[in-house]
């Protein structure tokens, strides 16, 4: 009955019908520093975007910037290449950054967005079965990024955040440039569950996403110009798939969790205890200035790499344009924690750069014909436009409790949420939330670390980059 209702009613209506009371937690556990790593890879990597455990303590790592999947032993000292992009091996990674997910039976799944294929990595670290992706048009969403980490539930279905299509403007809407009417961009997105055998798709939840502010204008020469405005502190939702098949949707407006059980029942928990940070006018201006500076650095670096690659087409094929405009580890699209007073943003995996990808691509297409800078043309003509910030007075009065790609599920049924609360030693602070909505721990990652994945029995994998720019995988136990 719930599944039938879920397909036809808004999630808010369902919650009003089936929400169950859950006791609120009055006291937060103390902040704990993540213990020192028990091992670190001896072989440097270019980027650590995901780590998936295999039997015997082995671990797969998606080294997304070098376009390869590698496997380490339990001591992280022996490395073997599972898939790469060189001509010396038949294990092709693909021409763009792919995705790595845990799969069934202690195996993993590598997703190649170019060939639209999914390759099973068996427990020995070997590529075996190849399957077609379920929905080719949404392959980039399945790979992951700002939409959160996709995953397979115990029911065998693939869960990922999809994207609603832009809505056409209503009658009487005035053209913004020539005869073009800018469609209304969505501010929500569905979480889908796909049966890979039958290709049946179910909508299991809906989340609030950042809405891109795009302005289209036409110059005296007749060419269209697209400008974007970005809010560096959007109030949004996030989601994660837990190991028992529960979908946890974290609501940003009041920081509570909606738990969607495998049978379709939905429980809405009380607000999580959180010290909301009020933003003064000076704080808001600082956030805008810091975000503008960080994104401009990303834009300049992406432009440099694009020019060297020979244009947008070569640049994207060389590693994914959106994946190059990232923070330290190139994780593929999360916003990272907004900067705190006196420090930069925390581990932004994509930042605001990906939010402007659609507009940048459209602008390249409009101008490509005249300047040769569109896809496939010479590299000198295409220029990545600046991303404008909204005025500081449009920012919320309180800092959102989390940003994009902040929620993850471990292998023991817990929900991890990367918060914007400042750590005691300048690191990133995670809430560890049990299925009964109890915050069982608060863990601070050391500065410069990102959470790459979970192992069994409390193992936690983090990515780290040293002063020389080399990335490494570390493993430790959080409990």
N, C-alpha and C positions, 0 to 999 in steps of 0.2 A: 504494500500500500504506500509506504513512504517513498519507494523508488518511483512509483507512478506519479505521486504528487510533486516530487522533486523536479521532474521534467517539465512541469507546467506552472509551478508557483515560484515566486521569488523566495530566496533563501530566508529573508527576514520573516516572511509569512510562516515558513516551516518552523522557524525557531519559536515563534509565538505559540505554535501548536504543541511542539514536543520538547521545549526546553525544560530541563530538570534542575532543581536547585542544587548547587554545590557549595560546600562551606568555604567561606572566604578565609584567606590566610592573613593573619594579623602581623606576624613578625617575619622578617626576611632572614635567611641564613647569612652568616658572615661571608665576606668576599674571600675566596681562596685563590692563591697564585697557582697557576698550572705548574706541576712539578717539572724539574729539569728533564730534558729528553733522555731516554734510555739508549737511543741510537739515532744517528744521523747518516744520511747517504754520503758515501765517499765520492761518488761520481756526481759532478755538478749538473744541474738541469737548467733549461732556459726559463721554465715556468712550471708551477705546480697548480693545476686547476682542479684536479680531483684525484683521490686515492681510494681504491677499492680493494679490500682484503681478499686473499685466497687462502685455501687450507695450508696448514703448516707454518703460519706466520708470514707467508709471502704477501706481497702487496703490489698491485698494478698502479701506475701513475700515468696520468695524461699530461705529457709534456707538450702543451698546446702550441707554443711558439716554434718549437722545432718540429712540430707535426710528427710526433711519434708516441707510441705507448710502450713503456718499459716495465719490466718486472724486477723487483728486488727480493732477496731472501729475507728471512726474519731478522737478521742482523744488519740489514741495509748495506751490506758490503759487496755483494755479488749482484751485478745487473745484467739482464739480457733484454734484447729488443724484441718486442712482440709484434709491433707494426711500425713502419716508418715510411717516409716519403722519398727515399733514395731509390735509384735505379738498380742498386746492388742486391735488392731483396724483392721477393714476390709478395711480401706482406705490405701492400700499399696502404698508407695511412689516408691518402687523399690530398687534394690540393688546397683544402681549407681546414681550419681547426674543427675537430670532431668532438664527440661526447663519449664519456665513459660512465656506465651505470652498473650497479650490482644486479645480478640476474639470479636465476634459480639454480639450486643445487651447487652452491659455492662456486658459481661461474660468474662471468661478467659479460657485458655487452658493449661493443664499440660501435658507435653510430657515425657513419660517414655521410655528411650532408651533400657531397658532390655526386657520389654514385647512388644516393638514396638507398643505402643498404645498411643492415645491422649485422655485425659479425659476432658470433659467440666466442668468447675466450674461455677455454675449459680450465679446470682447476690446476692443470700443469702449465698454464700460460701459453697455450697454443690456440691459434685461430682455427675454428672448425666450421660450424654451420653458418651459412649466409642467408639472411631473410630480407625481404623488401620492407621498407618502412610502411607503417599503416596509412599515413596521410602525407603524401609527398609535399603538398603545399605548406605544411606546418613543420617541416623537418628542422628548421632552425629553432623552433620553439621546443621541440623534443630534445634537441641537443642541450638546451639549458641556457642560462644567462640571467637577464633581469627577471624573468618569469619564475625563477626558483629551480630547484633541482628535481628533474623528473625521476621516476622510479617505478619499480614493479611491486605490486602488492602480493600478499599470499594467495590471492585469487588468480594470479597469473596475468592480470590486466596491467597495462601501461598507464600511469597517471602523469599528466603534465598540464601546465597552464597554457591554454589556448589564447586566441586573440579575437575579440569581436571586430566585425568589419565596420569601417566608418559609415555613419548614417548620412544619407543625402539630406541637404538642407531643405527645409519645408518650402511650400509655395510662397512666392513673394520675396524670397531671399535675394539680396542684391549681389550681383557679381563682384568679386573682389579684384579681378584682373581680367579685362576683356569680357569674354563670355563664360569665364570659368567661375564656378561657385564652389567655394571650399567646403567639403563635406564636414560634418560634425564628428570629431574624433571621440571614440568611446572613453569612458572613465571607469569601466569595469571589464573584467575578463572572466571566462568560465574555467573551472578545473575539470578536465575531461578524463574519463577512464575508457581505454580502448582494449577490446578483446582482439588479440592479434590473429586468432584463428577465424572468427566469424566477421571481424572488422566492425562489430557493433560498437557504437560510441554512446556513452552515457555522460550527462553533465551531473557532477556530484557537488559542486559548490560554485560560488562566485566571489571574486575579490575585487576590491577597489584598487585601481592602478593610477599612476600619475597621468594627468591629461596634458598633452603637449599643446602649447599655444603657438599656432602657426599663422603668420601673416603673409598673404600673397599680394604682390603689387606688380604693376606693369610700367616699365620705363618708357621714355620718349622714343626709344629705338624699337619698341614693340616686344622686347624680351621680358619674360616673367622673372620675377625675383621672389625667393622664398626666404623668410626670416623666422626664426624660432625664438621663443622666450621660455626660459626654464625656471622652475621654482626649485631651488636647491634643498628645500625642506618640505617635500610633499607629504601630506597626511594620507597614508595608504595602508593596505592590508598585505599580509604575506601568508604563505602556506607551507606545509611540509607533510610528507607521507611518513607515517610511523611504521615500525616493523610489524605491528599486528594488523596493518591494513587501515588503521584510522587515519582520516585526513584532519589535520589540525589547521584551522584558519585563524590567524592572529589579527585582530581588528585594531587598527592604529588609532582610531578616534578616542577610545577609552582604554585600550590595552587589555582586552579580554580575549579568551580563546573559545571558538566554536569547535566542538569535537564531533566529527561525522564518523560514526562507527561503520564497520563493513556491512552491517545489515541495513544501513540507511538512517538509523536513529541519530538525531542531532541533539546535543546538549550544549547549552550556552553557559559558560562559567562566569562567576563574578569578575570584576576588574582585578587585575593583578596589582599588588602593591608596588608602587613606583614613585620615585621622587621626581615629579615633573619639574623641568627647568624653565622658568619664565624667561622670556627674551625681551630685553630692553631694546629701545631704538638703536642704541649703539651695537648691541649684540647682533641684531638683524643685519645691520650694515656690514659688520665684520663677516658674517656668514656669506653674504652676497659677494663681498670682495674676495674672500678666500676661495669660494667656488669658482668665480670668474678666473682667478689666477690659475687654479689647478686645471680647469678645462682648457684654458688657452695653451698651457704647456702640452696637454694631450693633443690638442688640435695641431699645434706646430710640429710635434713629433710625428703625428700621422701624415701630415703634409710632406715632411721630409722623406718618410719611408715610401709614400706614394710616388713622389717625384723620382726616387731612386729605382722604383719597380717599373716605371714606364707608364703610369696612368692608373686610374681606378680599377680597371679590369685586372691588370697584372697584380696590383696591390691586394685586391680581394682574394685572387687565386693564390697569392703567396702566403696567405695566413689569415684572411678574414679581416676586412677593414675595420669592422666594429671591434674585433678582438685586439687590434693593435692600439686602439685608443683606450687603454686600460691603465689600471694602477700597477702596482709593483709586480703582480703575478699573472696578469692577463687572464683572470678567471672567466671573463666573458659577459659581464653585463650588470652585476649588482651595483647598487649605488654606494655601498660602504656607509659607515657611520658618519654623520655630518661632523664637521670639525668642531672641537670644543674650544673654549676661550684659550687663546695662547698656543694652540697647536693645530696641525693640519688634520685633514680627514683621515679616517682609520681604514686603511686597506681597501680603498675604493676599487672594486672589480668592474670597471666599466664606467662608473660615475655618470655624469650627465651626458657623456659623449654619445652613448647609444641612443639616448632619447632624441637626438637630432639626426639619426641616420636616415630616416625616411625623407626628411626635408633636404638633406645633403644629396641624397641620390636623385631626388626630383630636380634639384637645381643643376646637378651635373648633366642630367638628360636634356634640360632646356637649353643649356649653354653649350653642350657638346658639339652640336652641329656647326656653330659658327667659329668655335675656338679649337675644335679638335680635342676637347678635354673630356668628352663623354666616354662611357665604357667602350674599350677597344681602340680609342684614339690615342694620340701622343700624350705624354704625361704633363707637358708644360702648360696646357690650357686650363685644366680643372683646378679650381681653388676651393678648399673646404671653407665654407663661410663661418664667420664668427657666431658663437652661440650667445645670445643676449640673456641677461638675468632679469627677472621680474623686479620691480622696485622693492626696496626693503620693507616698505609699509604693507606689502601684500603677503609677507611671510606670517605664519601663525604666531600667536602670542606665546605659545609653549612649544619647546622643541619636541618633535615627534619621538615616541619611545624607541623606534627602530627605523631602519631604512630598507631599501630593496635587497632581496636575496639574503635576508637575515635569519630565516627559520630553517632548521635542519632536524631530521629525526635520526637518533642513533640506533644501534642494533639491539637495544634493550627496552624499546618502547617509550623513551623519553623525548621530549621536544626541547631543542636548543634554540634560543632566540638571542641574537647579537643585539644588544641594546645600545642606546646613545648615552647611557649613564657613564660618567668618567670613571676609569679605573683608578685604583689607588696608586699604581705605578706607571700610569700613562698607557696601559694596554687596553685591549678590547674586552668588555665585560659581557659575559653570557649568562642568561638565566637558564637553568636546567629544570624543566617542568615535567612532573610525572603526569600520568594519564588522569589522575584524580584532581588535577589542577594545582597540586602542591609544588611550590618552588623548593626542590630538594637541594639545590646547590647554586652558588653563584661563583663562576670561574672566570678569572682574568687571564687572558693570554698575554704572554710577553710582547713587548713592542716589536713590530715588524713581522709578527706571525699571523697567518690566516688559517682557518680551520678547513682542512682539505678532505677529511673523511673520518670514519669510525671503524674500529675493529671490534672483535668480540672481547668480552670480559673487561670492559673499561678501557680498551686501547683507543688512543686518539692520535690522528695524523695531522701534522701542521706543516705548512710551507714557510720557508724562511729564505730571505735574500740577504747576502752579505754586502759589505761596502764595495766590493768589486762588481756587483751586479749579478753574481752567480746564485742560482736558486738551489735549495736543498730540501729534502723531505726529512722530517723528524718524527719520532714516535715516542709517546709517553703514555702513562696511565693517569686518568683523571680521578680514579677512586680505587 
